[in-house]
């Protein structure tokens, strides 16, 4: 083999090796599904009571985050919450909230959110979607911060974001037709905050 042929073969091998090395670090799928980790996530709400406010949460909930790294606008988030798992640190109040006066958990055991539009700009995130409580579905917008992605000690990828919104509970039929509510002792607006940490379904869901 002539010297120029040897040189050409050598350059071809080096080029292939560099291409393989570059591709080896970019194994992230264009679309990856993450399951919400409820142990490391929060779903809380606040509503006015007289001059103060009541803080609460739901203990049983979950969902998925589908990330599209090529086109973030095609990502989506779904959340399902078991209404009977409501907790406001007062058993009597929690039991009342489970009745038909409020969530009516026997007829409506879950409430759901499904995003229809996702906007991510730098670390800002905006989720637009349909929120269903009882038998009412309304469009809501959540705004917050995208926390990024990283690998956990077990080799799984995790992603996280924080977001919040405010709804009017009467829009969803969460109303108690009693004199003390009619006097304005319970606020109409409910502030909702969600902090999601979700784990990838596969160990090879590595970042770009």
C-alpha positions, -999 to 999 in steps of 0.1 A, spaced: 0 0 0 14 34 -10 22 60 16 -7 83 6 -31 54 8 -19 45 43 -23 82 54 -58 82 39 -68 51 57 -54 64 90 -73 96 87 -105 77 80 -101 56 111 -94 87 133 -124 104 118 -147 74 126 -132 71 161 -139 108 169 -174 106 155 -181 75 177 -167 92 208 -189 123 202 -220 102 197 -214 81 228 -220 111 251 -252 121 234 -275 92 241 -305 111 255 -337 101 238 -356 130 221 -386 121 242 -383 107 278 -410 98 303 -405 106 340 -427 93 369 -435 118 396 -418 108 429 -444 118 455 -419 112 484 -398 141 470 -426 162 457 -452 186 472 -487 195 464 -501 222 487 -529 247 488 -539 278 509 -573 294 514 -584 323 536 -603 316 568 -617 346 586 -586 369 588 -560 341 586 -556 311 563 -557 273 562 -528 253 547 -534 218 533 -520 191 511 -529 158 495 -510 127 506 -518 104 476 -510 117 442 -488 111 412 -484 114 374 -459 117 346 -437 143 330 -430 136 293 -400 157 282 -392 165 246 -356 178 245 -358 187 208 -391 207 211 -399 215 247 -433 228 236 -443 192 229 -436 182 265 -465 175 287 -474 169 324 -503 149 339 -512 147 375 -538 127 393 -548 133 430 -568 112 453 -593 136 469 -598 115 500 -561 120 509 -567 157 518 -550 168 550 -552 201 568 -540 190 602 -575 189 617 -594 156 613 -629 171 617 -622 196 590 -607 170 567 -637 147 571 -660 176 562 -639 185 531 -645 149 519 -683 152 520 -706 164 492 -703 199 507 -669 201 492 -649 174 473 -676 146 475 -649 120 474 -673 91 470 -686 104 437 -653 121 426 -624 101 440 -598 119 419 -590 153 405 -568 157 375 -546 181 356 -534 176 320 -512 202 303 -521 213 269 -492 238 264 -457 240 278 -434 270 275 -399 269 288 -376 299 285 -342 297 303 -354 286 338 -389 299 336 -418 275 329 -454 281 320 -479 253 320 -514 257 305 -538 229 309 -572 215 320 -579 210 357 -608 188 366 -623 189 401 -656 171 408 -674 173 375 -660 206 364 -631 211 340 -615 246 336 -584 259 319 -557 270 343 -521 284 340 -493 275 363 -460 295 362 -428 288 380 -392 276 375 -376 247 358 -350 231 380 -332 211 353 -321 174 351 -294 153 368 -285 117 375 -292 103 410 -269 80 429 -287 50 414 -281 59 378 -316 72 371 -322 107 356 -344 131 376 -360 163 365 -378 189 386 -399 221 385 -418 244 407 -451 261 397 -481 278 412 -516 291 403 -547 305 419 -582 292 412 -617 302 423 -631 271 441 -667 280 431 -657 275 394 -652 238 403 -683 233 425 -663 232 458 -689 253 476 -706 250 510 -740 265 511 -740 275 547 -745 308 565 -709 311 577 -696 307 541 -722 331 527 -708 357 552 -674 354 536 -656 334 563 -640 311 538 -621 327 509 -631 321 473 -596 320 459 -573 290 465 -536 293 460 -520 261 447 -483 252 447 -467 221 432 -431 211 435 -424 181 412 -393 158 412 -397 130 387 -375 100 379 -367 86 345 -382 52 335 -348 41 322 -312 43 335 -300 55 301 -322 87 302 -290 108 304 -289 145 297 -277 160 264 
